Amino acid sequence: MHFLHRRKSMHLTVAAILMSATAFLVETVSQPSRVAHAAQVNSYSTFASVSYDAGSCGADDTAGVVERPGIKKILKVSNTEIYVAGCFTNFAGVAAADYVAKWDGTAWSGLGASGDISAIVHDMVMYKGELHIVGEFNDAGGDVTADMIAKWSSGAWVGLPVADGVNANFGRGSPRDLAGDYAAALKVKENNAGTSDDILLVGGKFSNGINNGTSGVQFPYTRNIATWNSTTWGSIDTDSQPFINSAEAEYVVHDIEVVGTSIYVSGYRNSATCSSSSTNRRNAFHKFDGTTWTKPITVIDCPVGFGTGFGFYTMEAVGTDIYVGGTFTSLSYVASHLGVYSTTTGTFSAFNSFSAQHGNGAVVRSITSVGSQIFVAGSFPGAQGTSGGVARSTTGSSWQGIGRDAPFVVNAIVGDALYNGTDSRLLIGSAGVNIGGIAAADGFAVINVSSVSTVDAVSTDVGTLTPSFDPAVTSYSLTIPNASASVTFTVMASASGAAIKRTNSTGTIAMSSDTDVLSVAEGATENISFATNSVSGSSTTTYAVAVTRSAAAPTSTSSTTVAPTSTSSTTVAPTSTSSTTVAPTSTSSTTVAPTTVAPTTTTVTVPQPLVSATKSATAASIAKYAMVTVPAGAKVTVKVLSSSSKYCKLVGSSVKGVKNGLCKVTLTVKPKKGSVVTKTVVLKVS
């Protein structure tokens, strides 16, 4: 009985050790954090369903300053009167919406009939209650005087004619002098507040000036910039002009601003290269103070590697400052791609150290403001702290990319502050399609300037956050097993337009995707934080995680203890009695100390299901890849996150590739009984 009891004790001891080791294994090789959370609020929207066909883009095809086709300009008159213009036809599926379209608060419409406008519209403005447009079109609405400039009046397009003149090249009264001339900029200047003597400033490429009605004869001093007073054409100054010779006239006027009584004109040189002289490059910016034209730029350099065109492409007056953007470096030695001109001091300065990528296509195309925030649009993937084609900043703050789903290139941006009395938004125009992951947002979208800065979900591919994630809780700990040298975080902002900056021991970066990887040494603790800044810039929420990697487990040594064997003894009785007594031989006993056996863990790697333009991954295969158990009878679904819609799409219940990249999906398993499991899974599309 004693021997049997000892064997039973040994078995129980070994079993206890194995159970303990198994418990240790279960604790350290845990399932990834799964966080059920509300759907992310998409900061993007659009008006109805928007699409377009390509149009004739004219000079923009070679200037390199605008992405085409698509929307180039946006004009808001009211919530029920918003216009878009650019290089497109059949906007929103409306046959008459060629190059100009109108939103009336309910639906999109065209102005006139299909074909009324024949080529790109560069700019538009309301002047004396009527919409005026400029571009590279001829005979708008069939009016032979409506070349390069027209107005929408009483339901028809009409020109701004030269009084009683006959232009031999372009018909009676056309202001266009040469076939290659076109208008590109408009601005209304109030001469006297409250009166009707406002004038319309018109800029563009007028090689010799505005034609006066006679072939080969122009109005004096109207080269690239002229005036229209609702009746006649004229010049800003009666005895001078900013573009004196043909070399200076290479700078097409792309924008005009008025601050106080002064007029500011920005120019862009449409050419194959930026190899004009340093003196000539100063023609990118002119000022007229009411008496004299001057060139405030001291020096301006060509961008590195841009290759097509040079100069100022856009301006935005904010108070007494004028923000200027384009394709330039070393503007008066202080600014690149974006600068600020003070009309009070007459000097340029940089704005929050903005720097754009020095490469082909790097350009600031549009600038706007909402409250104290400055928003810039263009193509600048290398701009500090930004991503996509829209960035925001305010005096003294860093740059923030607005939405990782922003189009790579944005041509137009308009701030719409307190449009409903409470909220603000940005109207953006682009050549992009499916903006913000919205299938019906081609070329035009709205970004809600949200003040939400919370994170909707934080999940990891290994370990479990403590406590469980809650948007209201900002401090967490995480333990990962020794076998994992790193952990991948997936962070979802509550509002898709909010920017997230990650900080760890290597520094701070603006996250360009929803995921970030943190490496952790054996037995060490690394800190990581995610700071979410709202689209409005009015709030920031920071979530901190202390990540500890378990130390390597010590290796136990097996030991065996053998008890000594006692010697058998024999006693012989006296011969008188023939008897023999044999002492019992003690049983040799062996005590075996329990051997600690480290459990063997086998990691099974499930290959990712193929996702491409021709291959689809089912929900079940994604669950298998993500190592999520699917109970019998459970419902398995997947949803493509809006940030990944350009890389993949949902076809039925499967995920199919659109183009190469990382596709993020939400996997949901709903068993008949028990808790619902939700997990974010990243798939590579190839």
Summary of the structure (lengths in Angstrom):
residues: 686
radius of gyration: 36.7
end to end distance: 69.2
largest distance: 166.7
contacts: 2341
relative contact order: 0.09
helix: 9%
strand: 40%
